[in-house]
Amino acid sequence: ASVEKNVSFLTLAQLVCSQAINLNPEYGPIYHVLGQIQLQKDELIEALKSFQAAFQKDPTLFASYMNYAAINLGFRGYQEAKVAFEKAIAIDPKSYDAHMGLGVALRGLEDYTGAKAEYKKAMEIDKKRTDYIFNLGVLEMDYLNPGTVEGFDKAKGVFQKFVKNATADHKVDPDKKGPQRSWLQKAE
């Protein structure tokens, strides 16, 4: 019954957003809220379209760029993710998650130098978080020197630093819905 109630609530919220869009189709934030609802319903393609509509209507919607980029990463849409993360960084240059996401997108586009630079920018923003170290290790091992002793040795050193700095309570922000949602921003 609880699941049915939640689905009914999301469907009702989606309907309210549709009505709001009918009243004011140029209001970007309502598309962002609709995208959030669609994410909760695992309607990823629809959410992608809603986030895109949100930032097209209001280019200042940082969270819409982030969500659009995160979904694209999941679909290996690295170029689309790259552009969206760059726009998010233009809005908030100190966003750790935007720099990390851009690094992942660049890695997917085989721009390994650019990926490494973005991970290092993220490190400068927040040295307490350690996922940048892990991503540097993956980059060394799987992309910069794949299958070589040199690559494994460099990666080993990076992963040892990661293990040393990661703590038992170093997890994705507890307010988020899990690692797959770590970049997905709540509606503001």
HELIX and SHEET records of a PDB file:
HELIX    1   1 SER A    2  LEU A   23  1                                  22    
HELIX    2   2 GLY A   28  GLN A   40  1                                  13    
HELIX    3   3 LEU A   44  LYS A   57  1                                  14    
HELIX    4   4 PHE A   62  GLY A   74  1                                  13    
HELIX    5   5 TYR A   78  ILE A   91  1                                  14    
HELIX    6   6 TYR A   96  GLY A  108  1                                  13    
HELIX    7   7 TYR A  112  ILE A  125  1                                  14    
HELIX    8   8 ASP A  131  VAL A  138  1                                   8    
HELIX    9   9 LEU A  139  LEU A  144  3                                   6    
HELIX   10  10 VAL A  149  ASN A  165  1                                  17    
HELIX   11  11 PRO A  179  ARG A  181  5                                   3    
END                                                                             
